[in-house]
Amino acid sequence: MKHLKSNVGSIDKGFRILGAMFIAGAYYNKEITGITAIVLLVIASVFIITSYISFFPVYSIFGISTKKSGD
């Protein structure tokens, strides 16, 4: 398996985690329901997973990296 080069920086990770928490809170408080809730929860899951592994495939397609050399 090819090693994935990190392309998600610490600030980006923070925003992803905050976004996922916001979506989870909105779902928990029943502010989002139905198909909207499902779509947003999937997005929140992607945020959490990409924060954990420090790699976002879309960034690599476009050659983007939010990771600084010290991260």
Secondary structure as GFF3:
##gff-version 3
##sequence-region A 1 71
A	DSSP	alpha_helix	10	28	.	.	.	ID=ss1
A	DSSP	alpha_helix	34	53	.	.	.	ID=ss2
A	DSSP	alpha_helix	57	62	.	.	.	ID=ss3
###
